[in-house]
Amino acid sequence: MEERERRKSASPAPRALEKELTFDQVVTLRDLERFGWELKFVRRPPFQPPIPVIFDPDRKHYAVIKEDGSLDEAESLNIR
């Protein structure tokens, strides 16, 4: 009998998430990736633009890339 893996992947690939970002957000992300930052997920609040959340290499700090490409490390997100 053939066994199939029934679990789904936990999150989409980071490059797939980038399709939801603005040009300015992608430029900022590319700059930060050179320093080890990584796009982890994109929040999609109803009736609002997507919110990309990135983590530092040590995974101790996170930041949000705003629509204009600016970085907001003081954003208060409830991360579970």
N, CA, C and O of each residue as an XYZ file, in Angstrom:
320
protein
N       0.822     -1.182      0.000
C       0.000      0.000      0.000
C       0.868      1.249      0.000
O       1.876      1.334      0.702
N       0.464      2.172     -0.773
C       1.194      3.431     -0.848
C       0.697      4.389      0.221
O      -0.502      4.646      0.328
N       1.624      4.917      1.010
C       1.250      5.887      2.034
C       1.513      7.281      1.523
O       2.582      7.562      0.980
N       0.543      8.152      1.694
C       0.698      9.530      1.254
C       0.902     10.433      2.462
O       0.335     10.223      3.534
N       1.716     11.425      2.250
C       1.919     12.426      3.291
C       0.688     13.316      3.321
O       0.350     13.954      2.324
N       0.013     13.356      4.473
C      -1.229     14.123      4.573
C      -1.027     15.507      5.162
O      -1.914     16.357      5.093
N       0.134     15.725      5.735
C       0.389     17.037      6.306
C       0.679     18.035      5.199
O       1.320     17.715      4.197
N       0.203     19.220      5.398
C       0.472     20.308      4.467
C       1.695     21.068      4.957
O       2.044     21.008      6.136
N       2.341     21.779      4.048
C       3.482     22.592      4.477
C       2.978     23.701      5.389
O       1.874     24.213      5.203
N       3.779     24.066      6.363
C       3.378     25.039      7.379
C       3.168     26.424      6.797
O       2.238     27.125      7.196
N       4.002     26.823      5.877
C       3.866     28.155      5.301
C       4.341     28.148      3.865
O       5.171     27.323      3.483
N       3.816     29.067      3.066
C       4.264     29.132      1.676
C       5.722     29.600      1.594
O       6.236     30.217      2.527
N       6.360     29.311      0.503
C       7.745     29.739      0.311
C       7.820     31.259      0.343
O       6.907     31.934     -0.134
N       8.905     31.806      0.903
C       9.027     33.263      0.995
C       8.862     33.976     -0.336
O       8.266     35.052     -0.379
N       9.370     33.411     -1.423
C       9.242     34.065     -2.737
C       7.785     34.127     -3.164
O       7.393     35.069     -3.853
N       6.980     33.160     -2.779
C       5.552     33.200     -3.102
C       4.853     34.302     -2.311
O       3.921     34.934     -2.808
N       5.307     34.530     -1.081
C       4.725     35.591     -0.262
C       5.010     36.970     -0.847
O       4.216     37.895     -0.680
N       6.130     37.105     -1.524
C       6.534     38.400     -2.067
C       5.590     38.918     -3.133
O       5.592     40.115     -3.422
N       4.796     38.064     -3.718
C       3.853     38.499     -4.747
C       2.835     39.490     -4.199
O       2.234     40.251     -4.958
N       2.642     39.484     -2.901
C       1.672     40.371     -2.267
C       2.272     41.719     -1.862
O       1.553     42.609     -1.406
N       3.593     41.869     -2.030
C       4.276     43.070     -1.580
C       4.363     44.113     -2.684
O       4.317     43.795     -3.872
N       4.491     45.371     -2.259
C       4.712     46.449     -3.213
C       6.168     46.416     -3.659
O       6.998     45.739     -3.052
N       6.467     47.150     -4.719
C       7.840     47.215     -5.221
C       8.778     47.731     -4.131
O       9.858     47.178     -3.923
N       8.361     48.797     -3.435
C       9.189     49.380     -2.376
C       9.447     48.386     -1.242
O      10.544     48.358     -0.685
N       8.454     47.580     -0.900
C       8.628     46.577      0.148
C       9.630     45.509     -0.282
O      10.448     45.064      0.524
N       9.571     45.101     -1.534
C      10.507     44.085     -2.032
C      11.934     44.628     -2.036
O      12.869     43.910     -1.682
N      12.110     45.889     -2.430
C      13.447     46.495     -2.418
C      14.015     46.501     -1.000
O      15.173     46.140     -0.791
N      13.200     46.912     -0.026
C      13.640     46.920      1.374
C      13.957     45.508      1.845
O      14.959     45.288      2.525
N      13.116     44.563      1.491
C      13.342     43.172      1.876
C      14.664     42.664      1.327
O      15.419     42.016      2.052
N      14.960     42.942      0.067
C      16.222     42.492     -0.542
C      17.420     43.073      0.218
O      18.404     42.375      0.468
N      17.326     44.349      0.579
C      18.418     44.975      1.339
C      18.612     44.287      2.684
O      19.747     44.045      3.096
N      17.523     43.971      3.371
C      17.610     43.359      4.698
C      18.035     41.893      4.636
O      18.659     41.386      5.568
N      17.700     41.218      3.547
C      18.107     39.817      3.393
C      19.634     39.694      3.348
O      20.183     38.664      3.739
N      20.304     40.715      2.886
C      21.778     40.690      2.858
C      22.355     40.655      4.264
O      23.500     40.247      4.458
N      21.564     41.083      5.247
C      22.011     41.074      6.643
C      21.394     39.925      7.441
O      21.513     39.878      8.666
N      20.739     39.008      6.747
C      20.201     37.824      7.398
C      18.738     37.887      7.793
O      18.201     36.902      8.299
N      18.075     39.021      7.578
C      16.651     39.114      7.893
C      15.869     38.243      6.920
O      16.297     38.026      5.787
N      14.718     37.745      7.369
C      13.953     36.796      6.564
C      12.461     37.096      6.665
O      11.939     37.345      7.752
N      11.785     37.070      5.523
C      10.330     37.236      5.493
C       9.702     35.957      6.026
O       9.893     34.883      5.455
N       8.952     36.068      7.117
C       8.358     34.887      7.738
C       6.906     34.683      7.351
O       6.485     33.564      7.058
N       6.138     35.771      7.350
C       4.737     35.647      6.969
C       4.193     37.009      6.579
O       4.819     38.042      6.819
N       3.019     36.988      5.975
C       2.331     38.221      5.593
C       0.952     38.189      6.227
O       0.146     37.300      5.952
N       0.694     39.164      7.071
C      -0.642     39.284      7.672
C      -1.570     39.909      6.654
O      -1.168     40.791      5.895
N      -2.809     39.454      6.638
C      -3.795     39.966      5.699
C      -5.043     40.440      6.444
O      -6.074     39.767      6.417
N      -4.954     41.602      7.112
C      -6.143     42.094      7.816
C      -7.230     42.496      6.816
O      -6.921     43.016      5.744
N      -8.494     42.258      7.159
C      -9.578     42.595      6.238
C      -9.598     44.091      5.907
O      -9.446     44.943      6.782
N      -9.787     44.380      4.628
C      -9.943     45.749      4.132
C      -8.711     46.618      4.374
O      -8.817     47.844      4.397
N      -7.549     46.003      4.554
C      -6.296     46.727      4.742
C      -5.230     46.076      3.876
O      -5.363     44.917      3.485
N      -4.172     46.820      3.576
C      -3.094     46.221      2.776
C      -2.363     45.127      3.568
O      -2.360     45.156      4.799
N      -1.755     44.179      2.881
C      -0.990     43.122      3.556
C       0.155     43.699      4.381
O       0.710     44.743      4.039
N       0.504     43.014      5.471
C       1.572     43.451      6.372
C       2.656     42.378      6.388
O       2.485     41.333      7.015
N       3.792     42.635      5.690
C       4.888     41.659      5.711
C       5.671     41.758      7.019
O       6.048     42.849      7.445
N       5.910     40.605      7.650
C       6.635     40.553      8.920
C       7.950     39.813      8.689
O       7.971     38.699      8.166
N       9.046     40.457      9.093
C      10.373     39.876      8.919
C      11.024     39.673     10.285
O      10.732     40.387     11.245
N      11.915     38.680     10.347
C      12.635     38.373     11.586
C      14.130     38.510     11.346
O      14.626     38.272     10.245
N      14.840     38.901     12.408
C      16.299     39.018     12.332
C      16.920     37.615     12.335
O      16.233     36.629     12.599
N      18.224     37.534     12.039
C      18.869     36.209     11.964
C      18.781     35.407     13.265
O      18.740     34.177     13.223
N      18.751     36.074     14.404
C      18.678     35.371     15.679
C      17.248     35.015     16.078
O      17.028     34.318     17.069
N      16.291     35.490     15.311
C      14.865     35.272     15.557
C      14.414     35.807     16.919
O      13.520     35.252     17.558
N      15.050     36.889     17.343
C      14.686     37.515     18.608
C      13.878     38.790     18.392
O      13.116     39.205     19.266
N      14.047     39.406     17.230
C      13.366     40.651     16.932
C      12.619     40.517     15.616
O      13.015     39.756     14.733
N      11.540     41.262     15.500
C      10.803     41.282     14.247
C      10.518     42.725     13.876
O      10.616     43.631     14.703
N      10.163     42.916     12.622
C       9.829     44.240     12.129
C       8.788     44.087     11.027
O       8.569     42.997     10.497
N       8.164     45.195     10.701
C       7.154     45.245      9.650
C       7.672     46.180      8.562
O       8.228     47.239      8.855
N       7.487     45.785      7.313
C       7.851     46.662      6.205
C       6.564     47.350      5.745
O       5.636     46.695      5.272
N       6.520     48.659      5.888
C       5.336     49.425      5.509
C       5.209     49.512      3.988
O       6.140     49.171      3.258
N       4.051     49.970      3.522
C       3.777     50.038      2.080
C       4.799     50.860      1.310
O       5.107     50.551      0.158
N       5.325     51.907      1.941
C       6.286     52.772      1.257
C       7.713     52.229      1.327
O       8.641     52.869      0.830
N       7.897     51.060      1.935
C       9.210     50.436      2.022
C       9.960     50.767      3.294
O      11.051     50.242      3.520
N       9.397     51.631      4.134
C      10.073     51.958      5.392
C       9.915     50.808      6.384
O       8.964     50.029      6.315
N      10.858     50.727      7.294
C      10.885     49.648      8.272
C      10.332     50.144      9.594
O      10.708     51.218     10.064
N       9.447     49.374     10.194
C       8.861     49.746     11.482
C       9.152     48.632     12.481
O       8.500     47.587     12.474
N      10.138     48.870     13.336
C      10.491     47.880     14.352
C       9.662     48.047     15.617
O       9.707     47.192     16.502
N       8.912     49.127     15.715
C       8.106     49.384     16.907
C       6.665     48.916     16.741
O       5.852     49.081     17.650
N       6.351     48.350     15.620
C       4.985     47.873     15.347
C       4.584     46.867     16.427
O       5.342     45.954     16.756
N       3.413     47.046     16.955
C       2.957     46.115     18.009
C       2.040     45.082     17.377
O       0.870     45.351     17.104
N       2.584     43.907     17.152
C       1.822     42.784     16.608
C       1.688     41.729     17.684
O       2.600     41.516     18.483
N       0.577     41.091     17.697
C       0.365     39.983     18.622
C       0.796     38.703     17.914
O       0.018     38.102     17.174
N       2.033     38.293     18.145
C       2.569     37.090     17.487
C       2.435     35.926     18.455
O       2.919     35.969     19.586
N       1.768     34.891     17.980
C       1.544     33.715     18.817
C       2.627     32.702     18.646
O       2.592     31.648     19.280
